[in-house]
Structures are given as structure tokens and as C-alpha cells.
Amino acid sequence: MNADKRLKIFQRLKAESPNPTTELKYTNTFQLLIAVLLSAQATDVGVNKATRALFNKCKTPRCMLKLGEEGLREYIKTIGLYNTKGKNILKTCKILIDKYAGKVPDDREALESLPGVGRKTANVVLNTAFGHPTIAVDTHIFRVSNRTRIAPGKNVEEVEKKLLKFVPDDYKLDAHHWLILHGRYTCIARKPRCGSCVIEDLCEYKQKTEV
């Protein structure tokens, strides 16, 4: 795929959704971090249902730490891997209190040192909370990047590197959100909805559908 096609793709995605953002619900950066931690192998809808009551009660690491494992489990038990996630969340809360005065650090290395926080989670927080032009590659973005040929790669690291290289600079900040929304609602896994896709004529997927 050439640079002109990529530019047109992101121009259209922007026209369709001028101000994209995460579908996770949160009120501050700490809650965003917790929501993203919980979203691994879970849907945003499921996470939002579980965190509605939790986030109403706790807006700080200190409050969440006071819940303890059993208290936190009651809020997140509907989410997959909730035991492991709960332990990581409480460890993360303690580190945030002890090392960062209860604040989420605006730094990749510091974020990735937190329990349960990998590169993808760090990228989401850096992008959504702090405005870094990072691109977190999840299953949706991996699929869209390969299927459309915007940034084909054998693994998430390869796709991320290509996206950072090929996405035009003016679109890097929101590229993560545009691609994930496109994968979630249009370029879906089983049968992409090519007939209703705004970039169908630019996409290089050979087995297009009419739906």
C-alpha cells in the first residue's frame, strides 16, 4: 500500500469520527489505567459494567488499596482472570502511592514496571491520558492492519512499528482509536462489512463482502 492510499484512508476515518476516544468509562487517569488493566481478554462493555460501581466508590489508589483482595473481587468478579487482575491492581495501587504520590506516571518505563502493565496497556494510557502519539495494537488493530494492508505484520510488535512508520504524522494521535473502532464495528473478524465501509475502495483486502 502506498502513502497516498494511507493518507486517504485516515482522512476518511477522521471525517467519519472527528474526535475518537476509548469506549472505556473513567473519570481520571488512575481509573483509565485500572480499566485498561481489566480489559485484557475482556470486552469494554463488560469492563464498564464491572467498574461503574467500583469507580463511583474509588477514584484514587489509596481508596482502592483499602478494599483489599476480597473487597475488590466483589466488584470485578464478572471479568475474566479477575483474581490475577485484582492482585495486580492492588500491587499497582501500592506502587503508585509509594513511588509516585498516588499519580499515574507519564512515562513508558515507569508504566511498564507496574504489575500487569505491558506495552499495549502503557500505549493506551500514554495516548489517551497524556496525548502521546502511541498506537496500542490489540486484536482489532492487528486484524485491520493486516487485512487492509495498511501495516501488515506477523505479530503485534511488527504491526506497531509499521503503523508508527506509515501513519501520517497528523493522524498518529488518534490512529489507535480509529483503527480499533473500525475493527470493532465494520472490519469485524468473521465477515467484514465491506459494503458499508468508508475505505472499501482503498482497502487491499481481496475477499471483499457485500454486507
N, C-alpha and C positions, 0 to 999 in steps of 0.2 A: 504494500500500500504506500502511495506517495504522500508527500507533505501536504499537497493541495487538498487531497481527499480527507486527510485527518483534520485539517483546518475546517473544512466544510461540515464534517461530522460534529465537531464541537460547537460550531456556530449554530447548528440546528438544535443540538441538545440544550444549548443555552436559551435559545428562543422558546423552546418548549417549557423549560423550567429555569427562569432567570435567577432565582435565589434558592438553590437546592440546599438541603441540610439533612442531617441524620433523622431517622424516624424514631430513635430512642428518646424517651421523655426524661428531662432532667432540669434542674434549676441552677446548678453551679458546676464548676469544673470537677469537683470531687464526685458529685453524683454521676457525671458523664463517665468518669473513669470506672466507677463501680458498675454502671450499666453496660459498658463495653466488656468489662471482665466477665460479666454474667452472660453476655450474648454469644460466647463461644459455643458452637454446636447447639444454638437455640435461636428462635426467631425473635425479632424485635417486638412483635406483638406479645409473645409470651413473657419477655423480659419486662415490658411496660406494665403488664397485668400484675406481675410479682412486685415490682418496685413502687407501684403507686402508693401503697400504704407505708412501705419502708421509707421512701423519700419524704413523705409527709411527716414522719416521725424524726428522721435523721438527715441533717444537712451537713454534718461535719464528721471527720474521722473519730473524734473523741466520743460523740454520741453513739456511733455505730460500734465502736470497740466495747462500749459498756453493755451492749446487748449480749455479748458472749456468743459462743457457738450455738447453743440451744435457742437463744432468742432470735438470732439471725436466721437460723434454719426455718423457723416458723414463717418467715416472710418469703424465703426463696426456694422452699421445698418443691415447688411445681416446676422448677427449672432443672434441666439435665445436669448431672455432675454437681449437684448443689452442695454436697459435703465438702468436696475438694475446693470448690469455688468459695465456699463460706470461710474455710480455713485461710485461704489465700487473701481474702478480703480483710479479715481481722489482722493478719500479719502486715498487710499493706497499710492499714489504718495506723498501726503502732509505729511503723517506719515513718509515715508522713508526720506523725506527731513528734517523734523523737529527732528526726533529721531535718524536717522541712517546715517546722512550726505549723503543722496542720494543712499546709498548702500543697497542691499538686505541682511538681516541678515542671518548668518549661524547658525540658532538656531530655533528649533521647536516651542517653546513657543512664541517667537517673531513673527515668520511667521504666526502662527495660530491666533495671535491677530490682524492681518491685515484684513480689511473688505473684505468679500467674500472668504477668505482663510480658508479652512477646512483641515482636516488631510490628505486627498488624495493629495490636491494641495501642501501642505507642504512636503509630502513624495516625490513627483516628483521633486521639487526644491532641496531638500536636497540630493537626489540621483543623479540627472542629473548634477546639478551645483557644488555641494560640495563633491560628492563622498561618501555619507553615504550609508551603506547597507540597505536602507529602501525599502519597497515594497508597492507601492500605488495600492490598489485594485479597479479597475474600473469594468464595466460590463463584459468586455472581460476576465479579470483575474479571476473574480468571477465564470464565466461560465467554463473556462478551469480547474480551481482548483477543482470544484465540479464534472465536467464530467469525467475527467481523474482519479479523486480520489487522486490527489497529496496532496490536502489540503481541504477536504470538510468542509463546514460550512454553517450555516443558514443565516449569514449576513456578510457584508464586514469586520467587526471588527474580527469576529471569523476566517475568512479565512486569514486575515493578520497575526494574531497571530500564526496560524498553519504554514503558509509559513515561517515566521521568525524562527519557531522552526524546521521545517523539511527540508528546502532547505539547502543543504550542504554549509558550510561557503565559500568555494572557488567560489561559484556561486551566492551568495546573491547580490552582487553589480549589476549584470546585469539581475537577475531573472525577475524583473519588465518588462524590455524591451522584453526579450524572450517570456514571457507569453502573453503579450499584442499583440505582432506580431503574435504569434501562433493563438491567438483567432481572430485576425482581418483577417487573410488570409487563415488559414487552419481549425481550430476548430471553424468554424463560427456558428452563432446562429441556423439558421433554419435546415441546413443539413450539418454536419461536413464532410470535405473532407478526410475521413479516409484512402481511397485508396492511397492518395498521402502524407500521414502523416509519418514523420520520427520516431514517437514514437508509432505508431499504435499497435505494439506487446506488448508494455509496459503499454499502457493505459488500464484502467479497465472499460471503458465505454462499456455497454453490447449491445447497439443497433448500432453497427458499420455499416457504409455505404461503398459502393464500389467506390464512386466518388473520 
